[in-house]
Amino acid sequence: MRTTVHYITNIAPLYRKNLWNRLLHNKDIDIKFFFGKGKSGIKEIDTTDEEYKNYQSSFFELKNYWFKSKILVWQSKVIANSFSQKPDLTILLGEFAVLSNWILALIYKVRRIPLVIYGHGMYGNEKGVKALLRKLYLKTADAHLVYENHAKNVMIQSGFNAKDIYVFYNSLDYDTQIKQRNELLTETKKSKDFFEDKSRPVVVFIGRLTEEKKLHYLIEISKRLEHDTPINLLFIGKGPVMESLKNKAKNDLKDKSYHFYGACYDESELGELLFNSDLCISPGNVGLTAIHALTYGTPVATHSNIFEQGPEVEAIQEGDTGFFFEQHNLEDLAQKTKEWINHSSINREAIRKKCFNIIETRYNPDNQLKIFKRLLAEQIKPES
């Protein structure tokens, strides 16, 4: 008999498509997804697409209610559904601000439906009322899916049972990216026509160009390294600080030693740009950018303040798949970038393989499915 699972979440993000497909196609799992529309601009799965024509009964659209278009506070229809159906297990979003989830958690407790909360868990820097509410909400669950080991360790220290916390990691469009990567591995490395000196190592950033990313740091270190370890800078993306970055680069850097590629959503282009870069630096913080770069064998650098990082920062293994620098310390970033470039130029292929390995062992939908099936086996108790 198939295990029935209800997965109630905020939206259907496109980057989770591979994982959702694995769950939909698995013969042992009967999963139903409940979700609404987003406000942040994150690309979403088109569940009306031809590939889902046989799975329409697995998708239930909710109406989301947002506070200031940023914080999800309520979802319609889920309360009624919690009474009309009884799945073997339910998954809820790990955000305590969703008031409807508190009611759902109580209903599942009364109806003896195992509840799993999926999210960041605890960060370790929560304080006051926020810390209390987060812990109370998480305590309503029978088990937890979290993105990182750090969250699991913090929760254990806060009194949660280690055996009920599953580190689920995260993944992107793994199938497309691996196909693209394999093609790139068999091709001759292509030249970067937008750089004058193609012998220089390329430092790349990919993502929204925003103030909090501290992207001016990249221009500053490039200026400092020009005399002894010159680099080419590549910015992929657009955002509110693009023009100020362009002006700074024009004033501070050698012409054609930097390039603003702009926004790009074509994975074949993105894969080639990342694969042919030597280092990805995200000076402010890093999230799924790290997974994207590492998938193509490009090591990642970011700051070491774990409390201001995305969970994917754990994919960076010091000296193997990248490095950390002291937050807000330009001198430290410049020095460590110089050391990394001099080191990696000798061991580039070995580093590339280490980047591949961390993705293939953790950050992919096949590993996530394996963890998910273990959770089902351990958390669903046979009726007596």
N, C-alpha and C positions, 0 to 999 in steps of 0.2 A: 504494500500500500504506500502511495506517495505521501510525503510529509507536506502538510499545507502550511504556508507561511504568508502572513500579511505584513507588508513592508510599507509603513507610513512615513513619508518624508516630505521635505519642503517642495522640491522641484525634481525634474528628471534631467540632471545635467549630462550634457553630451559626453563629457570625459568618463562617465561611468557606463557608457554604452556596452563596452566589451564585457564588463562584469554582469550587467543586467541580462545580456544575451546568454551568458554562461548559465545563469540561474533559470532563465526561461526554458532553455533547451535541455536542462538536466532531467533525466527520466525519473529520478528519485524525489524531486522537489516540485510541488505545485505552488508557485508563488504568485501573489497578486500585489501589484504596485499601486499605492495611493499617493497622489501628488498634485500640486497646483502649479501655477505659473509664477515665474520669478520677476524681480524688479531690478536686479543688479546688472543685467546685460549678459550673464553667463549663457552660452549657447546650450540649448536643450534638445533632448531626443525628440525626433518627430515620430510619435507612436502611430501616426496614420500612414506611415510609409509602407510600401508594398511588402517589405520583409517582415512586417508584423501583422499581415492580414489574418494569420491563423492564431494570433495571440491577443486579439482585441478584448477577450473576456478577462485578460490578465491586467488590464489597465483601467484605473478608476480616477477620473479627474475631480479634484477638490477645488473649492474656492478658498484662496489664501487671503488673509487680512493682515496688512502690514502696518507697522508704526513708522511713520516718516519714510516709507518705502525702503526701509532697511531691516527692521526687526519683525520677524514673523510672530504674530501673537495669537492667531486663531485659524483653524481650518474647519470648514463646514462639512457636513455629512458623515464625519468619522464617528461621532457619538452614536448615531442611529445604527451604523454598520456594526459597531462593537456589540450591540445586543442581538442583531439579526444573524450573525455568523459566529462560528467558533473554530478558529484555526488551531493548529497544533502549537503555533508559536507566533508572536507578533514582535515586530521591530519598530521602535519609535526613534525619531530624531533626538539627538542629545542636546537640545536647547531648552533650558528651563523657562524661557520667556514665552513658549508656546502654551498658552493657558489650556487649550483643549487637550493637550497631552497629559496634564495632571489628572483630568477627569478620566481619560482613557486608562491611565495607569491604575486608578482606583477600581475601575470596572473590570479590568483584566485580573486584578488581585482577587476580587470577589468571585469571578467566574473561573478562577484557577487556570488561566491561560498564561503560560510562561512568557515573560516580557524581557526583551533585549533592548537596551538603549545603545544606539550607534552614534558615535561622535568623538569629540576631543577628550571626553572624560574630564579629568581635572588637570589644570595647568601647573598648579603649585604656587602661584602668586596671587590667588584669590584672597580677598579680605572682606571682613564685615558681613553685611547682609547678603551680598552677592555670593560669598563663599558658602554661607549657610543654605541659601536657596539651591545652589548647584548641588551640594552634597545631599540635601533632602530629596531632590528630584532623582538623582542617580540611585539613591537608596531604594526607590520604588521598583527597580528592575531586579530580575533574577540573574541576569548576566549582562556583560558589556562587550561591545566591539569598539576598540579604540584604534587610533591611527599609529600610535607609537609606543615604544617601551617606556619612555619617560612618563607618559600619562598613566600607564599601568603601575609603575613604581610609586608615583604620587598617591594613587588610589589605595594601594596596599598600605602605605604609611598612614592613610586616613581611615583605615579600618575595613576596607573592602577585602573580600576573599579572593586571593590570587587565582584560584582555579576557575573562577567565574569571569575572569577578564581575558579577552582574546585580542591580541594585537593583530589587527586586520590590514594594516598598512594602507596603501592607496595605489591607484594605477591610472593610466591614461589610455589613449587609443593604441593599445599594445599590438594588436594584430597588424594594423596598418603600418605602425612604426617599425616593427620587426621586419616586415616585408621590404620596406624602404631601406632599412639598415643593411639587409643582406645584399641588396642591389648595389649599394654604395661600397660595400666591402669588396666587390668584384670589379669595381671601376677604378680607373686611374684618377687620382685626386685632381679635381678641377681647380683652375686658377681663379683668384678673386679679382675680377676686373676693376673693382672700385678702389683697390689699393695700389699705390705707386710701387712700393717695395713689397713684393709678395714673399720675400724671405722672412719677414717679421712674423712672429707668432701672433695669432689673432685671439683677442679677448672679446667675448661676446656677452651681451645681456639680451634676454628675450622676455617680453612681458609688457605690461602697461608702464609708460614713462610717467611716473608720479613722484611727488616730492618725498614721500616716505621711503622710497627706494634708494634715496641718497646717490643718484646716478652721477651727480657732479664729481663724486669721489673718483670715478673711473677716468674722467678727464684730468683730474689732479694727479693721479698716480702715473698716467701716461706721460704727462709733462715732466714729472720727476724722473721717470725711467728713460727718457729720450736719449740721454748722453751715454748710457752704458747698457741698457737692456730695452731697446726700442720695441714698441708693440703697435699693432693695428687694432683699432677699436671698432666694433660692430654693434650697433643698436638695432634690435628687431622689435618693432612695436610702435605705438603712438600713444600720446597722452598729453596732459596739460603742461608738462615741463619741456616738451619737445623743442619749442622755439628757443627757450632760454639755454638749453643744452647745446643747440646748434650754434648759438652766438658765442657761448663760452669756448666750444671746440674751435671755432673759427679764429678766436683771439689767442688761444693758448697752444694750439697744436699745429703741427706741420700739415700742410695741405695734402689731401689724399692719404692720410694716416688714420682717418676715421670715416665712418659711413653710417648714415641713418637710412636703414632699409625700409622703414615704415611698417604698417600693419600687414600681416600675412597669415592666411588661414589654409594655405596649400601645404599639406604635409610633405609632399615631395620637395618643395622648395625649402621648407623649414628643416627637414632632415639633412639636406645637403649643406645648408649653412651651419648647422650645429656640428655635423660630422667633420666638416673641414675647419672648425675652430679648435683652438688649443686649450682654452680655459673659459668657463662661464663664471662671471662674478656678479653676485647680487648683493650689493653693499648694505642695503637696508634690512631686508629679511629675505627668506627664500621659502617657497612652498612647492607647488607642482612643477615650477621651472626646473628644479633640481632633477626630478624624474625625467622630464623631457630631455634635458641635456645628457644625463647619464645613459639614457637609452641608446643614444648615438655615440657613446664612448667619450663624451666630453666631461672632464672633471669640473667640480663646482666649488667655489669659495664664497663664504659669507661670514658674518660676525658670530661670535661665540656666546652671546647672551641668549640662552635657551628659552627664557621667558618671553622673548620678543621674536620668536621664530615660528614658522609653520612646522607641522609634524614631520614633513618630508625631509627636514634637516638631518634626521638620523641616517639618511642614505649617504651622507658625506662622512667618509671614514678618513680621519686625519692621515695624510701622507699617502693614501691609496687612491681614494676617489675624489680628493680635493683637500682643502685646508680651511682653517678658521683664523680670523684675526680679531683683535680686540675692538669691540664696538666703538665707533666714532674716532678711531685712531688711524689717521691717514698714513702716518709714518710706518706703522705696523703693517698696514695693508700693502703699501708700496714695497717694503722689504720682503714680505712673504711672497708677494707676486713675483718679485725678482728671483727669489730662491726657488720657487716652484717652476718657473719657466726654465731656469738653468738645469734643474733636476729632470723635469719631464721631457726635455729635448732629447735626453739620452734613453729614457724609458717609456716613450710615448705609446708604443704598442702594448707594453705590459700594463700600463695605466688604463688604456682603452679596454682591455680584457677585464680588469677589475671593475670598471664601470658597468660593463655588460653583466658581470656576475651578480652584482648587488640587485640589479633589476630582475634578472632571471631567477633569483632565489627568493625574493621578497615582493617587489613592487610590480606585480602582474596579476591579471584576473584569474589565472589558473591556480596560483598560490592562494588567492583570496577564496576561491571556490573550495579548495581543500580545507582551509580553516573554517569556512562556513559549515561544511558538512560535519566537521568534528564538533562544532558548537551544537548542531542539531542532535547529534548522537549523544552528547553528554548532558544536554539541558532538557530534552524531552523525556520525561519519565513515563514508563508504561503504566496505564491505569490498573489499579489493583481490583 
